Amino acid sequence: MLIFRKKRWLELVNNQNKTPLFDAIKEYHKKQVIPFDVPGHKHGKGIPELAEFVGNKVLEIDVNSMKPLDNIGSPCGVIKEAEELMADAYCSDHAFFLVNGTSSGVQAMIMSVCNPGEKIIMPRNAHKSAINGLILSGAVPVYIQPETNDRLGIAMGVSVESVEKAIAKNPDVKAVFLINPTYYGATTDLREIIKMAHKHGMAVIVDEAHGAHLGFHEELPPGAMELGADMAAVSLHKTGGSLTQSSVLLLNEGFVDRNHVRTILNLTQTTSASYLLMASLDIARKMLITRGNEVFSEILRLTRMAREEINKIDGLYAFGKELVGVEGVFDFDETKLGINVSGLGITGFRAYDILRDEYNIQVELGDVFNILAIVSVGDDKSSIRALIDALRDMSQKYKGGEMKFANVNLENPEVIVSPRDAFYASKKLIKLEDAEGEISGESIMAYPPGIPIVTPGERISEEMINYIRYIKTQHSMLTDTEDPHVDYIKVLGI
């Protein structure tokens, strides 16, 4: 595998120095075109307060599609060339730029491989975008349970055996949906699952929202497309350096037709794509393929140093590569700096708030036991040192507190009707405390990470209700219910 990667880089590196879309935007800017098209701010002149804050040049390149800049819906010029370079960088046959985030890519993947009523195997810890993809496509989920780490209280990857059992029980499944890596960095044995699924005529689609950097350093896990997946939705904005909301959808030919994918994307993606977002994809791709080994060598050095120092702090445990081989962890992405804080006697929710409010540090998320810091291309020694120092001080201040324990019941829920049927069914609003045994008509999830506690069509259990109550006491952000306070929930019935 390493020989293959090195060969790939040697073959591509010269070509990958190009940024065709970014170059076209700079050429447009240089010409000082007089705009009588949209957007209406006309190079920032119509919104001077924003122009003063972000700079004129940013707004001068916030433009609409035109012949020299191509069109995202049917690219034939510089966007097409930039997408081809992206596909090469990720060892895939095709790439599609996304400006609606990876959520739109996840939904497009599911809609591309499943018709209404067809089954798809999916881990229960999938992101909300996958559940929304089920609603849009009409696909029926066959949930599989990810392996869990009881010490950390978090879900890891799915086992090959669990996928194999699901296929055996559901030979009519059309596709398998996987996550690479999980929020906390665990990866599944994708290669074996892909081989197994393809043997049964099933497509494999991968949520790679947190894996844009995978495959760009020898000591990182490989990316899904490199391992033979049929499609992957990748958030370059999360770990690859592009602007928020910019992502790509990758495709390998065989099980899925690229023209069908483009049609699906054009159903939901804007016709007014941001050239700021797309240009950032072009530039981030260039950096990853030409400098990724150098950049992530430093990032890995910093995260390893951080783990070593954090693990010397009383009450903290920064987990990493030692989890490889434990159930559900085939490999591990070390750029995910997960820190178990239960030894301090406080929850991860509390630690998340403390770091932000007292130390001016924003980590990605907190859960019952852990916090997660994502370390990526923009981090350096000073930011890592600030985090370590804050954790050391926090340990001295908060060690010995009283932690209230609660955890979500990760057993697969009872799916009564498909998410789509539940979404469109007649519903009634009842108190959450009275909802046990009812069929949910909406989703409830803590965000981040955006993994559902309950989704439309599932029977609501006592464990779900208790966990939602607990999350509310921790002031975590609960989303997707019509009632913003989540005192009430919509269930099926009239």
C-alpha positions as CSV (number, residue, x, y, z in Angstrom):
1,M,0.0,0.0,0.0
2,L,2.8,2.5,0.9
3,I,4.6,1.7,-2.4
4,F,1.3,2.4,-4.2
5,R,0.9,5.8,-2.5
6,K,4.4,6.9,-3.2
7,K,4.1,6.0,-6.8
8,R,0.8,7.8,-7.0
9,W,2.3,11.0,-5.5
10,L,5.3,10.8,-7.9
11,E,3.1,10.5,-10.9
12,L,0.6,13.2,-9.8
13,V,2.6,15.8,-8.0
14,N,3.6,18.0,-11.0
15,N,0.0,18.0,-12.4
16,Q,-1.4,18.6,-8.9
17,N,0.4,22.0,-8.6
18,K,-2.4,23.4,-10.9
19,T,-5.4,25.3,-9.5
20,P,-7.5,25.8,-12.6
21,L,-10.6,27.2,-10.9
22,F,-8.6,29.5,-8.6
23,D,-6.5,30.8,-11.5
24,A,-9.7,31.6,-13.5
25,I,-11.1,33.5,-10.5
26,K,-7.9,35.5,-10.2
27,E,-8.0,36.3,-13.9
28,Y,-11.6,37.5,-13.6
29,H,-10.6,39.7,-10.7
30,K,-7.7,41.2,-12.6
31,K,-9.9,42.3,-15.5
32,Q,-12.1,44.4,-13.1
33,V,-15.3,43.4,-15.0
34,I,-18.3,45.7,-14.5
35,P,-21.0,43.4,-13.1
36,F,-24.6,43.6,-14.3
37,D,-25.4,40.1,-13.0
38,V,-25.9,38.7,-9.5
39,P,-24.9,38.8,-6.7
40,G,-26.5,42.2,-6.0
41,H,-23.8,43.6,-3.8
42,K,-21.7,44.2,-7.0
43,H,-18.2,43.3,-5.8
44,G,-19.0,44.5,-2.2
45,K,-20.0,48.0,-3.0
46,G,-23.6,47.3,-1.9
47,I,-22.6,45.9,1.5
48,P,-19.7,48.2,2.7
49,E,-19.9,47.2,6.3
50,L,-19.0,43.6,5.5
51,A,-16.4,44.7,2.9
52,E,-14.7,46.8,5.5
53,F,-14.5,43.9,7.9
54,V,-13.5,41.0,5.6
55,G,-11.7,43.1,2.9
56,N,-12.8,44.2,-0.6
57,K,-11.0,41.3,-2.4
58,V,-13.1,38.6,-0.8
59,L,-16.3,40.2,-2.0
60,E,-14.9,41.1,-5.4
61,I,-14.5,37.3,-6.1
62,D,-17.9,36.4,-4.7
63,V,-19.4,36.1,-8.2
64,N,-22.0,34.1,-10.1
65,S,-21.4,31.4,-12.7
66,M,-20.3,32.6,-16.2
67,K,-18.6,31.1,-19.2
68,P,-15.0,31.8,-18.0
69,L,-15.8,30.4,-14.6
70,D,-17.9,27.4,-15.6
71,N,-21.1,26.1,-13.9
72,I,-21.3,23.5,-11.1
73,G,-24.5,21.9,-12.4
74,S,-22.9,20.9,-15.8
75,P,-19.2,21.6,-15.7
76,C,-17.2,21.6,-18.9
77,G,-14.4,24.1,-18.2
78,V,-12.3,25.0,-15.2
79,I,-14.7,23.4,-12.6
80,K,-14.5,20.2,-14.6
81,E,-10.7,20.4,-14.7
82,A,-10.6,21.1,-10.9
83,E,-12.9,18.1,-10.2
84,E,-10.7,15.8,-12.3
85,L,-7.6,16.9,-10.3
86,M,-9.6,16.2,-7.1
87,A,-10.5,12.8,-8.3
88,D,-6.9,11.9,-9.1
89,A,-5.8,13.2,-5.7
90,Y,-8.2,10.9,-3.9
91,C,-7.6,7.8,-6.1
92,S,-11.1,7.9,-7.5
93,D,-12.5,8.0,-11.0
94,H,-14.7,11.1,-10.6
95,A,-15.2,13.9,-8.1
96,F,-18.1,16.4,-7.7
97,F,-17.7,19.7,-5.9
98,L,-20.2,20.3,-3.1
99,V,-21.1,23.7,-1.6
100,N,-23.9,22.3,0.6
101,G,-21.5,20.5,2.8
102,T,-20.9,16.7,3.1
103,S,-24.5,16.4,4.3
104,S,-25.6,16.9,0.7
105,G,-23.1,14.3,-0.5
106,V,-24.3,11.7,2.0
107,Q,-27.9,12.3,0.9
108,A,-26.9,12.1,-2.8
109,M,-25.0,8.8,-2.2
110,I,-28.0,7.2,-0.6
111,M,-30.4,8.5,-3.3
112,S,-28.0,7.2,-6.0
113,V,-27.9,3.6,-4.8
114,C,-31.4,3.1,-3.3
115,N,-34.9,3.5,-4.7
116,P,-37.9,3.8,-2.4
117,G,-38.5,0.7,-0.4
118,E,-35.0,-0.8,-1.0
119,K,-32.8,-1.7,1.9
120,I,-29.5,-0.3,3.0
121,I,-27.2,-1.5,5.8
122,M,-26.2,1.3,8.1
123,P,-24.5,1.8,11.5
124,R,-26.8,3.2,14.1
125,N,-24.3,5.9,14.9
126,A,-24.6,7.4,11.4
127,H,-24.9,11.2,11.2
128,K,-28.2,13.0,10.8
129,S,-27.5,13.5,7.1
130,A,-27.8,9.8,6.6
131,I,-31.2,9.7,8.3
132,N,-32.3,12.6,6.1
133,G,-31.0,10.6,3.1
134,L,-33.3,7.8,4.1
135,I,-36.3,10.2,4.2
136,L,-35.4,11.7,0.8
137,S,-34.7,8.3,-0.9
138,G,-37.4,6.2,0.7
139,A,-34.7,3.6,1.5
140,V,-35.3,1.3,4.5
141,P,-32.4,1.0,7.0
142,V,-31.0,-2.3,8.3
143,Y,-29.2,-1.0,11.3
144,I,-26.1,-2.7,12.6
145,Q,-24.6,-1.9,16.0
146,P,-21.1,-0.4,16.2
147,E,-18.8,-1.9,18.7
148,T,-18.5,0.1,21.9
149,N,-15.7,0.9,24.3
150,D,-17.2,0.7,27.8
151,R,-14.3,2.5,29.4
152,L,-14.7,5.5,27.1
153,G,-18.4,5.2,26.7
154,I,-18.3,5.8,23.0
155,A,-19.1,3.9,19.8
156,M,-16.3,2.7,17.6
157,G,-16.4,1.1,14.1
158,V,-18.5,-1.8,13.0
159,S,-17.1,-5.3,12.8
160,V,-16.8,-7.3,9.6
161,E,-18.9,-10.0,11.3
162,S,-21.8,-7.7,12.0
163,V,-22.0,-6.6,8.3
164,E,-21.7,-10.3,7.2
165,K,-24.6,-11.2,9.5
166,A,-26.7,-8.3,8.2
167,I,-26.1,-9.4,4.6
168,A,-27.0,-13.0,5.4
169,K,-30.3,-11.9,6.9
170,N,-31.0,-9.4,4.2
171,P,-29.7,-10.7,0.8
172,D,-31.9,-8.2,-1.0
173,V,-29.9,-5.2,0.5
174,K,-28.8,-2.8,-2.3
175,A,-25.9,-1.0,-0.5
176,V,-23.8,-0.8,2.6
177,F,-23.2,2.5,4.3
178,L,-20.0,2.9,6.4
179,I,-18.2,5.7,8.4
180,N,-14.5,6.3,7.9
181,P,-13.3,7.3,10.5
182,T,-15.7,7.8,13.3
183,Y,-15.9,11.1,15.1
184,Y,-13.3,9.9,17.6
185,G,-10.9,8.4,15.0
186,A,-11.7,4.7,14.8
187,T,-11.7,3.0,11.4
188,T,-13.4,-0.2,10.3
189,D,-11.8,-2.9,8.1
190,L,-13.1,-1.3,5.0
191,R,-11.2,-3.5,2.6
192,E,-12.8,-6.7,3.8
193,I,-16.3,-5.2,4.0
194,I,-16.0,-3.8,0.5
195,K,-14.8,-7.1,-0.9
196,M,-17.7,-8.9,0.8
197,A,-20.4,-6.4,-0.3
198,H,-19.2,-6.4,-3.9
199,K,-19.3,-10.2,-3.9
200,H,-23.0,-10.0,-3.1
201,G,-23.6,-7.3,-5.7
202,M,-24.0,-4.5,-3.2
203,A,-22.5,-1.0,-3.5
204,V,-20.4,0.5,-0.6
205,I,-20.8,4.1,0.2
206,V,-18.8,5.9,2.9
207,D,-19.3,8.9,5.1
208,E,-15.8,10.3,5.2
209,A,-16.7,13.6,6.7
210,H,-13.9,13.4,9.1
211,G,-11.4,11.8,6.8
212,A,-10.4,14.3,4.2
213,H,-6.8,14.0,5.2
214,L,-6.7,10.2,5.2
215,G,-4.2,8.7,2.7
216,F,-2.0,11.8,2.5
217,H,0.5,10.5,5.0
218,E,2.0,7.0,5.3
219,E,1.1,6.8,9.0
220,L,-2.5,7.8,8.6
221,P,-5.2,5.2,7.7
222,P,-6.0,4.9,3.9
223,G,-9.0,6.6,2.4
224,A,-12.1,4.8,1.3
225,M,-11.7,5.3,-2.4
226,E,-8.1,3.9,-2.2
227,L,-9.6,0.8,-0.7
228,G,-12.2,0.3,-3.5
229,A,-15.4,2.0,-2.1
230,D,-17.9,3.0,-4.7
231,M,-18.6,6.4,-3.3
232,A,-17.4,8.6,-0.5
233,A,-18.5,12.0,0.8
234,V,-15.6,14.0,2.1
235,S,-15.5,17.2,4.2
236,L,-12.4,19.0,3.0
237,H,-13.5,21.9,5.2
238,K,-13.2,19.8,8.4
239,T,-9.6,18.4,8.1
240,G,-8.4,19.4,4.7
241,G,-8.2,23.2,5.0
242,S,-11.0,24.4,2.7
243,L,-13.7,26.8,3.7
244,T,-16.7,25.7,5.8
245,Q,-19.5,24.1,3.8
246,S,-17.1,23.0,0.9
247,S,-16.9,19.3,0.4
248,V,-16.5,16.7,-2.4
249,L,-18.4,13.6,-3.5
250,L,-16.1,10.9,-4.9
251,L,-17.1,8.1,-7.2
252,N,-15.5,4.9,-8.5
253,E,-17.0,3.5,-11.7
254,G,-18.8,0.1,-11.6
255,F,-21.8,0.0,-9.3
256,V,-23.0,3.6,-9.7
257,D,-23.4,5.7,-12.8
258,R,-21.7,9.1,-12.7
259,N,-24.4,10.8,-14.9
260,H,-27.1,9.5,-12.4
261,V,-25.1,11.0,-9.5
262,R,-24.8,14.4,-11.3
263,T,-28.6,14.3,-11.8
264,I,-29.2,13.5,-8.1
265,L,-26.9,16.3,-7.0
266,N,-28.7,18.8,-9.2
267,L,-32.0,18.0,-7.5
268,T,-30.8,19.5,-4.3
269,Q,-27.6,21.5,-4.8
270,T,-27.8,25.2,-5.4
271,T,-27.5,26.6,-8.9
272,S,-25.6,29.6,-7.4
273,A,-22.5,27.9,-6.1
274,S,-20.1,30.0,-4.1
275,Y,-16.8,30.5,-6.0
276,L,-15.1,31.3,-2.7
277,L,-16.0,27.8,-1.5
278,M,-15.0,26.1,-4.7
279,A,-11.7,27.9,-5.0
280,S,-10.9,26.8,-1.5
281,L,-11.4,23.2,-2.6
282,D,-9.0,23.7,-5.5
283,I,-6.3,25.2,-3.2
284,A,-6.8,22.6,-0.3
285,R,-6.5,19.7,-2.8
286,K,-3.2,21.2,-4.1
287,M,-1.9,21.5,-0.6
288,L,-2.9,18.0,0.5
289,I,-1.4,16.2,-2.5
290,T,1.8,18.2,-2.8
291,R,2.5,19.0,0.8
292,G,0.4,16.5,2.8
293,N,3.3,14.3,3.9
294,E,5.2,17.3,5.3
295,V,2.1,18.9,6.9
296,F,0.8,15.8,8.6
297,S,4.3,14.7,9.7
298,E,4.2,17.8,11.9
299,I,0.6,17.3,12.9
300,L,1.3,13.7,14.0
301,R,4.3,14.9,15.9
302,L,2.2,17.4,17.8
303,T,-0.6,15.1,18.6
304,R,1.7,12.4,19.8
305,M,3.5,14.9,22.0
306,A,0.1,16.1,23.3
307,R,-1.1,12.6,24.2
308,E,2.2,11.9,26.0
309,E,1.9,15.1,28.1
310,I,-1.9,14.9,28.7
311,N,-1.5,11.3,29.9
312,K,0.8,12.6,32.7
313,I,-2.0,14.9,34.0
314,D,-3.9,13.5,36.9
315,G,-7.4,12.4,36.0
316,L,-7.0,12.6,32.2
317,Y,-6.6,9.9,29.5
318,A,-5.8,10.9,25.9
319,F,-6.6,7.7,23.9
320,G,-5.0,6.8,20.6
321,K,-3.2,4.0,18.7
322,E,-3.3,1.6,21.7
323,L,-7.0,1.0,20.8
324,V,-6.1,-0.7,17.5
325,G,-7.0,-4.3,17.8
326,V,-9.7,-3.6,20.4
327,E,-13.2,-4.5,19.2
328,G,-14.4,-2.0,16.5
329,V,-10.9,-0.4,16.0
330,F,-9.2,-1.7,12.9
331,D,-7.0,1.4,12.7
332,F,-6.9,4.8,14.3
333,D,-6.6,8.4,13.1
334,E,-4.2,10.1,15.5
335,T,-5.3,13.6,14.5
336,K,-8.5,13.0,16.5
337,L,-7.4,14.0,20.1
338,G,-10.0,12.4,22.3
339,I,-9.5,13.0,26.0
340,N,-11.4,11.0,28.7
341,V,-12.1,13.4,31.6
342,S,-14.1,11.1,33.9
343,G,-11.1,10.8,36.2
344,L,-11.6,14.4,37.2
345,G,-15.1,13.6,38.4
346,I,-16.7,15.9,35.7
347,T,-18.5,15.1,32.5
348,G,-17.1,15.9,29.0
349,F,-20.1,18.3,28.7
350,R,-18.7,20.2,31.7
351,A,-15.1,20.1,30.5
352,Y,-16.2,21.5,27.1
353,D,-17.9,24.5,28.8
354,I,-14.9,25.1,31.1
355,L,-12.4,25.1,28.3
356,R,-14.4,27.6,26.3
357,D,-15.6,29.9,29.2
358,E,-12.4,29.9,31.4
359,Y,-9.6,29.2,28.9
360,N,-10.9,30.6,25.6
361,I,-10.4,27.2,23.9
362,Q,-13.1,25.7,21.7
363,V,-13.0,21.9,21.4
364,E,-15.1,20.1,18.9
365,L,-17.4,18.4,21.3
366,G,-18.0,17.0,24.8
367,D,-20.0,13.9,25.7
368,V,-20.6,12.1,28.9
369,F,-17.0,11.0,29.5
370,N,-14.9,12.7,26.9
371,I,-13.9,15.8,25.0
372,L,-12.6,15.8,21.4
373,A,-10.1,18.2,19.9
374,I,-9.6,18.0,16.2
375,V,-6.0,18.7,15.2
376,S,-5.5,19.6,11.6
377,V,-3.6,21.6,9.0
378,G,-4.0,25.0,10.7
379,D,-2.7,23.9,14.1
380,D,0.8,24.5,15.4
381,K,2.8,24.1,18.6
382,S,1.4,27.2,20.2
383,S,-2.3,26.1,19.9
384,I,-1.4,22.6,21.2
385,R,0.6,24.0,24.1
386,A,-2.4,26.2,25.1
387,L,-4.7,23.2,25.2
388,I,-2.2,21.1,27.3
389,D,-1.7,24.0,29.7
390,A,-5.4,24.6,30.1
391,L,-6.0,20.9,30.8
392,R,-3.2,20.8,33.4
393,D,-4.7,23.8,35.2
394,M,-8.2,22.4,34.9
395,S,-7.1,19.1,36.5
396,Q,-5.8,21.0,39.5
397,K,-9.0,23.0,39.9
398,Y,-11.7,20.4,39.2
399,K,-10.2,17.0,40.3
400,G,-12.5,15.3,42.7
401,G,-15.8,16.6,41.5
402,E,-19.0,14.5,41.4
403,M,-19.9,13.2,38.0
404,K,-23.5,12.3,37.2
405,F,-23.4,9.2,35.0
406,A,-25.7,8.5,32.1
407,N,-25.2,7.0,28.7
408,V,-27.3,6.3,25.7
409,N,-28.6,2.7,25.2
410,L,-26.8,1.7,22.0
411,E,-29.0,-1.3,21.3
412,N,-30.5,-1.2,17.8
413,P,-34.0,0.6,18.0
414,E,-37.1,-1.1,16.9
415,V,-37.9,0.3,13.4
416,I,-41.7,0.2,12.9
417,V,-42.0,2.1,9.7
418,S,-39.5,3.6,7.3
419,P,-38.1,7.1,8.1
420,R,-39.8,8.5,5.0
421,D,-43.2,7.0,5.8
422,A,-42.9,8.3,9.3
423,F,-41.9,11.8,8.1
424,Y,-45.0,12.1,5.9
425,A,-47.4,10.4,8.3
426,S,-50.0,12.2,10.4
427,K,-48.6,13.2,13.8
428,K,-49.5,14.4,17.2
429,L,-47.5,16.4,19.8
430,I,-47.2,14.8,23.2
431,K,-45.0,15.3,26.3
432,L,-41.6,13.6,26.0
433,E,-42.3,12.0,29.4
434,D,-45.4,10.3,28.0
435,A,-43.7,9.1,24.7
436,E,-42.5,5.6,25.8
437,G,-43.8,3.0,23.4
438,E,-44.9,5.6,20.8
439,I,-43.4,5.7,17.2
440,S,-41.4,8.8,16.7
441,G,-42.3,11.3,14.0
442,E,-39.1,13.3,14.2
443,S,-35.5,13.1,15.1
444,I,-33.8,14.1,18.3
445,M,-30.0,14.4,18.5
446,A,-27.3,16.2,20.4
447,Y,-25.2,18.4,18.1
448,P,-22.3,18.0,17.8
449,P,-21.8,15.1,16.9
450,G,-25.2,15.0,15.2
451,I,-25.8,11.3,15.8
452,P,-29.5,10.6,16.4
453,I,-30.9,9.4,19.7
454,V,-34.2,8.7,18.0
455,T,-35.2,9.0,14.4
456,P,-38.6,9.0,12.6
457,G,-40.2,5.5,12.5
458,E,-38.5,4.1,15.6
459,R,-40.3,3.1,18.8
460,I,-39.3,5.4,21.6
461,S,-37.8,3.6,24.6
462,E,-37.5,4.5,28.2
463,E,-33.7,4.6,27.8
464,M,-34.0,7.2,25.0
465,I,-36.2,9.4,27.1
466,N,-33.9,9.1,30.1
467,Y,-30.9,10.0,28.0
468,I,-32.6,13.0,26.5
469,R,-33.5,14.2,29.9
470,Y,-29.9,13.8,31.0
471,I,-28.5,15.6,28.0
472,K,-30.8,18.6,28.8
473,T,-29.4,18.8,32.3
474,Q,-25.9,19.1,30.7
475,H,-27.0,22.1,28.6
476,S,-26.0,20.2,25.4
477,M,-27.5,21.4,22.2
478,L,-30.5,19.2,21.2
479,T,-31.7,19.7,17.6
480,D,-34.3,18.6,15.0
481,T,-37.5,18.8,17.1
482,E,-40.2,21.3,16.4
483,D,-40.2,22.1,20.1
484,P,-36.9,23.9,20.7
485,H,-36.9,22.9,24.4
486,V,-37.6,19.2,23.7
487,D,-40.3,19.0,26.3
488,Y,-42.6,17.7,23.6
489,I,-42.1,15.3,20.7
490,K,-44.1,14.5,17.6
491,V,-45.3,10.9,17.3
492,L,-47.3,9.0,14.8
493,G,-51.1,9.3,15.2
494,I,-53.9,11.8,15.2
